[in-house]
């Protein structure tokens, strides 16, 4: 009766497993839930640790490091549970964290993906960067959250405790119906890591399904445990994958104008990196654009397959304003300052 598979993708993360697996196993102890660790060909002693300390825990051992996106695809392809939870290895869960979203999935068939409220592990009074209380994008594709806009992270005093529809659910703790995950092809392996969950959620929205944040469920995320938040590698992936996502999912009438505006704004970012002597970041941005152009034919084919499902109108969870202008020019630093 294992309806939910809580799947932790691990890569050389023995220390994280030692620290966070106890809360996951303790608070996921339900007759309808199963905790599984999928290992992305770790070279540390993660597997021996699991065999020694968690001998009854199911493990899936992959033959190489497939990255976050395809690593999950390879692992989840081997499972037949009704619902998946993609849970980062640096997440501490709370008591009853599974129940609110599980019950929601059981009652509401058109809700196909969800996230809990995600708070900062190192400062539990604040939201956490990667998800907070639900994800959104503006019309140019810049992501932000209910509780986090760019680098401004709000304290949590219950202001976003309402269950609400969102544009994307964080990959740090992503609940999703397995049928939908597999039908849509899962996470895009070409993303490798970063923004792959936003791309998947956009595809879900274009199918007419709902994605929600249910703050009755709470988890605590460290963030940046695999790649530091300000690494040039992460910046490269974020710039490149954002362009991939826009190209795949935008309606035809918005594609060219949106990409043109993004190219201009990315150029502005590049100038800022140069003036700030951030040469590694500048190179990462150039590399991101080169990679986008090099993969354009592949993305074009993906868009061709998706295009009949692209909706004509933007969803309510896509902000029609410019989050950059609102944040940097009008000083709208909090989600509640924005007018949808």
N, C-alpha and C positions, 0 to 999 in steps of 0.2 A: 504494500500500500504506500510505496514511496512516491508520492505525487510531486514533491519538490526535490530537485537536486541542487544543493548549495555547492558550487564548484569554485574552488580556489586555484588559480593558475600560478604555479610557482616556478621561479627561475633563480637558482642560487640564493634561496631565501630561507635557509635554515633558521637564522636568528628571528626572522619575522614569524615563522611557523611556531617557534618556541614561545614567542611573546603573545601571539594573537589566536592561535588555534584553540587554546583552552576555552576562551569565551565562546567561540563559534560552536565547538562541540557541546559545551554545557547548555547554551541557550537555543540550540537547534534540535534539542532532544524531543522530537515529536514522532509519533508513529507514522506520519505521512511525509517525513523529511529525511534526507540522507546527505551527509557531508562527504564530499569527494575532493581529493587533491589531484590536479593534473599537473604533471611535471614537464617543463619545457627543456628536457635534456640538461638538467643541472649538472655542474661539475663539482659542486660542493657535496657535503654528506647529508643532503636533505632526505634522500630516500632511505638511507640507513637510520636516520633519526625517526622517520615515520614508522618504519618497520619495528623499531625498538620501543617507541613510546606510544604509538597508535596502531598496534598490529591489526585491529579489526576495521580500521578506516580504509575505505576503498581508494586505491590510487590508479591513475592512468599515466603511464610513462610514455612520453613521446620520443621519437627517435632523434629529433634535433630541435633547436630553438626556432619555433615558427613565429615568434613575436606574440604580442597580445592578441591581435585579431585572429590570425589563423590558428594559433595555439588553442584558443577557445573553440574554433570551428572543428578542429581535429578531435578535441576531447568530447564536445557535446554531440558529435556525430555518433559516438559510441553509446549514448544514453537514450532511454525511452521514457523518461519521466514526463509528466504533463507540463510542469513548469521548471524553468531554470532560474537560478540566481547566480549571476556572475559576480563574485565577491573578491575584491582585491585582498592580497595577502597581508596588507598593513591596515586592516579594519578590525576594530573591536566592536562586537555587537552587544546589544542590551537584551535584557530579559524580555521575552515575548516579541522580539523584533520580527519574527516571521508571520505571526498570526494576523495582524491587521491587513497585510497585503494578500496573504493566502485567502483569507475570507472574502476580500474584495474580488479576487479572481474567480472564486467559486460562484459569486453572485452576479457579477457584471461581465458578460461574455465579450462586450465590445472594448473593455479595458484589457489591452494585451501586453502592456509594459508599464512598469512602475519603479519608483525608487523610494527609499525611506528618507527621512530628514537626516542629512549628513553634517555632523558637527566635527570640530577640530579635536583630535585626540590630545594634542598638547595644550589646548586651551578650550576646555569643554563648555565654556560659556559662549563661544563663538561658533558661527557656521564654518564649514570647511570649503576651501576654494573649489574643489572638483565636485560640484553638485549642489551644495547648500540645501535649499528647500525646493529644488526643481529648476530645470534648465530651459533657457529661451535663446533665440538668436534675433538679431535685427535684420533688416531687409538686405544688408550687405554681407550677411553671414557671420557676423561677429557674435560669439557666444557670451552669455552672461547668465546669472542665476538669481533666483529669489533669495536674497541674502548675500550676494556677492556680485559686484559689478567691477570688472577689471581687477585691480589689486585691492579694492576697498571691501573688506570683509566685515559684515555687521555682527554685533553681539546678538544672541538669540534670547529674546524675552517673550517669545510666543507670538510675535507679530505675523508670522507666516505659518501658523499651525492649522490652517484650513486645508482640507483635501482639495486639490485643484488640478485641472488639466495643464500639462506643460508641453513644450516642444520636444524636449529630450530628457531622458532619465540617465543619470550618471553611471558610467561603466564601473565606478568604484563599488556599486551595490545595485546591479541592474536585475530586476525581476522581469521575466518575459515568458510568454507561452511558447513552449517548445515547437508547436506546430507552425506558428508564425515565424519563429527564428529560422527554422529549416526551410520553410516555403520561400522566404525572402533571401535565402543564401547566406544567412548569418552575417557576421562582421566582414567587411571588405578586407581581404588579406593584403591587398596592395597598400593599405594604410599603414600596416605593420603595428603602429601604436599611435594613439592620440586622435581624437575626434571621430574614431570609427563608430562609437556608440551614437553620436549625433547623426551621422550618415544613416545608420540603421534606423534610428527613430524617425528621420525624415521620410524614409521609404515606408515606414509603418503609417505615418500620418497621411501620406499620399494614397494609401489604401483605404483611408476613411476610418481608421481605428483610433482609439483613445490611449493616451499615455498620461499617467498621473504621478503626483508626489503625494504620498500618504504620511504626514508627519507623526501619526500615532506610532509609527515604527521609527526607531532612532538607532543610528550607528555612529561610530567615531573613527575618523580616517586620519592617518598620518599625512599621506600625500608626499610625492617626490621620493618615494623609497627606492624606486628603480632608476629613474632619471631625475636629477635635481631640477627644481622648478625653473631655474634660470640657465640651464645648459643650452649651448648652441645646437646640440642634437635635437633637443625637444623643440626649440624654436623652429628649426628646419622642418620637422614633422608637422608642427602646427600650421605653418604657412602653406606648405605643400598640400596637406590633407584638407585644409579649408578650401583650397581651389578645386581639388578633386570633388569635394562634397557639393560645392556650388554647381560645378559643371554637370554632375550626375543628376541633380535633383531640382534645379530651378525650372520653372515653366518657360517655354520657348520665348515668349514675348519679353521676358526679363533677363534672359541669359547674357546677351551681349553687353547691354548697358551696365549690368551689375558687375560683370567681369572687368569691363573697362574702368569703372570706378575703383574696383579693388586693385587693379594694376597701378593706378595713380596713387592710391593710399599706401600700397606696399612700397612704391617708389619714395614716398615721403618718409616712411619708416626707415628705408635704406639710407637716405640722406642723414636722418637723425643718428643712425648707428655710426656713420662715418664721422659726423661732427663730434660725437661722444667718444670717438676712438675705440668703438666696439667692433673691431675688425672681424672677430670670429662670428659675431652675429650678422654682420654684413655679408660675409661669405655664406653663412647658413641661409640667408634670404635669397641670395643669387642661386644657390644650389637648389632651393625649393622651387624656384621658377623654372630653372632648367629641367628639373625632374618632371614638373607639370607638363611642359611642352613635349618632353621625350615620351611621356605616357598618354599623350592626347588621343592617339588612335585607339588605345585600349579603353580610355574613358568614354570616347565617342561610341564605342560598341556597347558599353554598359548603359549609356544614356539611351541608345536606340532601344534596348530591351525595356528600360524603365519608362520611357517617354509616354506610352499610352496611359500610364497610371498617374502621370503628373497632373495635379489639379490646376485649374485655371486661376483660382484665387488663393491668396496667402491665407494661412490659418491664423486664428486669433492669437496663437502663441508666437507668431512672428511679429516682432516689433517694427512698425512702419517708420519709426523715426530712426535717427542715426545715433547709436549708443556712443560713438566716438565724440560727436558734436555735443550731445547732452552731457557727457561725463567731463570732457576736457574744456569745453567752452562755457557751458551753462552750469557746471559744477553740480550736476545731479548725480550724487555719489551713491545713493541708495536705491534699491529696487522700487520702493514705495514712492520715490520722486518721479518715476516715469509715468507717462500717460499713454495707455494702450488704446 
